[in-house]
Amino acid sequence: MLVSTRFIQQFGVNARDGLLGGCADLLFDDASWHAHFLEVRSGHARRLSRMVDTERCLPLDRKSCKIPLALCKDQFFGKSPTMTNTELMSCKEIYGYTAMVGDAPLGPVEEFLFDDDHWTISNVVIDIGSWLDPDFIAVPVSDVLAIDGKQKTIDLRPQVTDKFITPPAVLN
């Protein structure tokens, strides 16, 4: 089922033996669009941040807004996972990037939709409306040509405007 990245950032993250903190971000690679790591904020005022491999995540509990993990607190607070891919991108960092079709700006990136069974991002949600009248489209990640961190842009295929789809109203 598709889930909004902003929606799960409201979720708590639970180890087998209790609450660890809240979901702060997803880190993904833009080649496979697989979310490799979940950033968990914990501690006083959620100032401590740790990464957990999404392979340790169990199915989302939407009723209680929790992301259960297949590990205990001691395992979570022990050794951090090794991040072998230094090219990972942060969903939160890309919110607000300008989606471009050629030289024309389409609108800012609002969020991502991902499949919570496989932790794979499927769509980029772009706001193509105005601040008075927002209007959102979901663009398949197959239509993303590049993400430019320096320019803060996402380049889309020129044909992308031919296949706009409106994201579902309820993404949870």
N, C-alpha and C positions, 0 to 999 in steps of 0.2 A: 504494500500500500504506500502511496506517496505521502510524504510528510514534509512540512515546511521546516527549514532550518531555524527560522525565528521561533516557531512553535516549540521545538525541543529545547531551545535555550531557556525555556521556562521550567524544564524538567529537573527534578532532583536525580542524583546518581547514587545508587545503592550498591554496596557490597553485600555479600551473603549475610553478614552480621551487622548491618546497619547503614545509615546514611553517611555518604562521603562528602557531599557538597552538591553544587549545581552545575549543570552543563553550561559551559561558557562559549564553546566554539567547536567546529569540525575542521580538520585539516585534510585536504584532498590533493590529489595530483590531477592536473588538467589534461593528461594523456588518456588515462583510463576513467577519470572522474570518480574514482573510488575514494571514499572517506576512510583514511587509514587510522587517524587518531581523533579521539574525543578529548577536548580540554575540560578538565574538572576543576572548578574553583571550590576551595574548602578553607577551613580555618576561620579565625575571627574576622568578621566583615568580608569573608571570602577573598582574602588577600593572597592565599597560597594557591598556586596553579600547578597541576600535574597532568601529564598526558597518559591516556590509557589506549591501548590498541583496540580498535573496534571489533577485532576478532574475539575479544573478551566480553563483548556486549551481548546480552540475551535479548529476546524480543521486548519491544517497548511495552510498558504498562500504561496505556492511555488513560484509563480510569483514574489512576492515582498520580498520573504525570511523573512517572519514574522510569529511569533507564537502569535496569538491573544488570549487574556485572557478574561474571563467572569467576569471582575471586573474593577473598576476605580482605578486611581492612589492612591487616599486616602485609599482605601481598601488594596491595595498592600503594601503601606508604613506604614499601621497601624500595628496591631498585627500580628506577624509571625505565620504561621500554626504550630500546635503542631505535633512534630515528635514522634509518639508513638513507632515506630519500630527503635530501636537503631542498628539493624543489617543491615541497608541499606548500599549498596555499591555504590561507585562512578565509573561511566564509565571511566572518565578521569584517575582515579587512577589505573585502571586495564589495561589501554593501556600499552603495553610493558611486561606484565606478560608473562611468558613462559608457553605455552600449552604443557602438558605432556601426553604421552600415556604410561602408566606403568612407567618405569624408563627412557624412551627415550624422549628427548625434540623434539617437533614437530615444534615449531617456536613461535614468539611473537604474542600476541594479538594486532591486528591492530585497530579494532573497533567493534561495535555491529550493528546489523540490528534490527529495531523494527517496529512494526505495529503502525502507528500514529493514527489509529482509536481507538485503545484500550490501547495504551501506554504500550505495552507488548513486551519485547525483544524476538526475535525468533532465532537469530543466533549470534554466535561469529565468527568474521572474523580473520583468522590467516594467517600470512605471512609465507609460507613454502619455499620461494625462498631464494636467496642470496641478498646481498645489490646491486649487479650488475644486477640481474635478478629476481625482486620480482615476486612471484606467490602467489595468495591468494585463500583460501578456506573458505567457510561458513559452520560452524559446528552447527547443531541444538542444542539449549540449553538442549534438553532432553538427549544429550550425555555428558553433563558436570556433573561430579561426585562431584567435590568440588572446591572451590576457597580458596587458602591458602594465606592470606595476609602477613604472616611472611616470607614464602618462595617465595612469588610473583609468584605463579604458579596457573594454572588451570588444574585440572586433568580430563582427558577425558576417556570415555569407550574404552577398547581395540579394539572393533569392529569399532570404528569411522573411521578408515582409509579405510574401505570397502565402505563407502558411501559419499565420498567427493563430494561436489558440488562447482562449481565456482560461486562466487557472481555475480549478474548482473553488467554489466559495468557501467550503469547509475543508481545510487541509489537515485536520487532525483526525 
